[in-house]
């Protein structure tokens, strides 16, 4: 059987550290007309446009009604350049499940890659904390914490640049 362009692209990217994964999403809404388009938008307008995503396609199930609430799910297959991209997707979109399809072997990371991942995770956590704090703090306290978070963001950016420079030097 001849390989398709998608199969060749997938093998090439996985051979260079990419991953093919299946993401499972679920959604509930009282409005039947909004629920499927929201998941289609998630796949086509968000996941597909994430940095490091090579391709993404999905399928959205018909909604089921239970006690006036419509429930549906979607399965998205995504090819990403790096594991870090998949980590960012997991944090930003909170899939109900993730299944790694390829590679089918162990995945190893260089220390610089792990450091980069951990810094990204830290930044995502920081962004989430900032969002939560904005909703509960007094305006004057929020100004102080926002300044502290911006300073931390700048330091994190500098650390990422140093990590990238070290990666380039080793190559």
Buried (B, 14 or more C-beta within 10 A) or exposed (E): EEEEEEEEBBBEBBEEBBBBBBBEBEBEBEEEEEBBEBBBEBBBEBBBEBEBBBBBBBEBBEBEEEEEBBBBBBBBBBBBBBBBBBBBBBBEBEBEEBEEBBBEEEEEBEEBBEBBBEBBBEBBEBBEEBEEBEEEBEEEEBEEBBEEBEEBBEEBEEBBEEBEEEBEEEE
